[in-house]
Every structure is written in C-alpha cells, then in structure tokens.
Amino acid sequence: MPIYFFILVVIVIFLAMAIKILNEYERGVIFRLGRVLGKPKGPGLIILIPIIDRMVKVPLRTVVHDVPPQDVITKDNVSIKVNAVVYFRVIDAMKAIIDVENYLYATSQLSQTTLRSVLGQAELDDLLAHREKINERLQEILDMHTEPWGVKVSNVEVKNVDLPQEMQRAIARQAEAERERRAKVISAEGEFQAAAKLHEASDILSLNPMALQLRYLTTLVEISAEKNSTIIFPLPIDLVKVFTDKMLEK
C-alpha cells in the first residue's frame, strides 16, 4: 500500500509540473535545456517535460505605467516638475524575454529619460499650449526604442506640469493683460463701426430733408415721453437750417 501511495504522489507531482494552462492574454516562452523551443505557446493547455523544460509567462495586455515626477529645465530656462503616463504592451513575447532582461523596468527607465530629454528641448509656452504635439513626439521616440524588445508604445500623455509660484503669478499677469488688450480692441472696433454707421446715416439724411424732419420729430416725441416735466418748444427745422448754413459759410 505505501508503494502505491508513493507512486500516486509522484504521478500527481509530475502532472502538476508538466501541465500548464495559459489564459487568452498570456503567451509562454519555453526553454528546453536553456534553448528556446520554437515559437511562444498558448493560450490553452501546455505540456512540459519536468526539470528539462522551463516556461516564462508573458502577458499581452496593455500596461498603464505612471512615470514619476521629473525635474526638467525647459529650453527657456524654467525649472518645472512633470509627470506622465505611458500605455504599452508586448507584441512579441520572445523578444520581450530574450532581448531585454526586464522589459517593464527597461521601458520605465526609458520613459523617464525620454521625458526629460524631449521637454528640455521645448519652451514652456509650447509645453502648455501644444501638449498634443509633445505627446506624439514622446510616443514616437519610445516606440522606436522599444520595438527591438517586442514592446509597442501606443500612447504617452503628459499629466501634470508643476510651475514655480513666481512663474504662476507671471502667467496670471500675462493672461490678465491679454484679456484687457482684447477688451480694448473690441471696444475700439465697436466705436469704429458706430462711427461708420453714423456717417452713413448723415449722408442719407443730407440727401433727403424730409427724413431729417421726421427724425427731428421722433426725437421730440422720445424726449417728451421720458421727461414729462420738461417743456419743449419745437422750432421749424428750416429755421434752424438757416442759422447752420450761415455758420458754415463763415
């Protein structure tokens, strides 16, 4: 009886070491006596030879990696702290295991150095106003360097840009000055358009004396409606015109 029990235990241990199951999002790189055995296996049931075979699992799902805050000096000599997030995944499990020691750590370190390098070549205004272009530039550089590792960088996003207090105040003053400039420009454009309309109206009234008379009467009605305590003595427009013509002749 003990012999049969011992054999049963050996068989169970053998099967536990030989049978492996990989999920749909996993692949297994198998080494037989130190050499890679064909292409990555999976998903599903995998049979290994105990002691001789060794399998390394590689997940194929997208990894979301937070790049810690980096001290960066921009092209215009502004010291800032910037962090980012990198989205990447393994597209070649064999390269990810053979060509790099630890693809997660390598991608993380490369993300930090690339972030400092790219942002150090940009000015602060470009970083704040054209962040999408900087994100695309970061993604292109990272993807180019991680391709030999079988890693695909799909997206890079700069998350936060921490500015010094004095720089924040300077940007606030600049924004306020810009708003005041726009308000003055809009006011000047409004005055210009109003003056142009008044000029057109004066030309029309000068060509038609009856229109001027109607405008004069309308003004009298408006004044009498707004200020009832005011007594108005209307003068004929022709009489007023005589005095104005004499003043113009002088």
C-alpha positions, 0 to 999 in steps of 0.5 A: 500500500505505501508503494502505491501511495508513493507512486500516486504522489509522484504521478500527481507531482509530475502532472502538476509540473508538466501541465500548464494552462495559459489564459487568452492574454498570456503567451509562454516562452519555453526553454528546453535545456536553456534553448528556446523551443520554437515559437511562444505557446498558448493560450490553452493547455501546455505540456512540459517535460519536468526539470528539462523544460522551463516556461516564462509567462508573458502577458499581452495586455496593455500596461498603464505605467505612471512615470514619476515626477521629473525635474526638467529645465525647459529650453527657456530656462524654467525649472518645472516638475512633470509627470506622465503616463505611458500605455504599452504592451508586448507584441512579441513575447520572445523578444520581450524575454530574450532581448531585454532582461526586464522589459517593464523596468527597461521601458520605465527607465526609458520613459523617464529619460525620454521625458526629460530629454524631449521637454528640455528641448521645448519652451514652456509656452509650447509645453502648455499650449501644444501638449498634443504635439509633445505627446506624439513626439514622446510616443514616437521616440519610445516606440522606436526604442522599444520595438527591438524588445517586442514592446509597442508604445501606443500612447504617452500623455503628459499629466501634470506640469508643476510651475514655480509660484513666481512663474504662476503669478507671471502667467496670471499677469500675462493672461490678465493683460491679454484679456484687457488688450482684447477688451480694448480692441473690441471696444475700439472696433465697436466705436469704429463701426458706430462711427461708420454707421453714423456717417452713413446715416448723415449722408442719407439724411443730407440727401433727403430733408424730409427724413431729417424732419421726421427724425427731428420729430421722433426725437421730440416725441422720445424726449417728451415721453421720458421727461414729462416735466420738461417743456419743449418748444419745437422750432421749424427745422428750416429755421434752424437750417438757416442759422447752420448754413450761415455758420458754415459759410463763415 
